[in-house]
Amino acid sequence: MNRPEAILQAAVVEAIALTEQFTPREVDINPKPKGFLDPDICGHPDLRVIGYTGDRQFDIELKAGKGKLSANQVRWHEKHRRAGGSVYEARNVLQCLIYCALKSALWGYPHDRRLVALIRGLL
């Protein structure tokens, strides 16, 4: 991961961790020996966000600046969506928090005052 994306990821993880309903999990795609990536996880989004009940989750791919999805990422995202998963691309903390708010409403979670305050603070 390049440095701007690492900075963005740290900020997003910190912000989502402040909410009452979501837990962010960074995805570790350590290279196999000789620099080959595991084909089962190559292209996996940077973050998995888990709902407070533990039975719901979605993924976020972070892109800083003019970053674009790689071919592996496009393939992984398409495969995940076909299997019924949700994956989003975000370029800032506000977008990530809005995805959390949308999922919260979709899943019928109770009102999250912290999430609302974080979003309002970034508008």
Secondary structure, DSSP 8 states (H G I E B T S, - for coil): --HHHHHHHHHHHHHHHTSSSEEEEE------GGG---TTTTT--SEEEEETTSS-EEEEEE--TT----HHHHHHHHHHHHTT--EEEESSHHHHHHHHHHHHHHTT----HHHHHHHHHH-
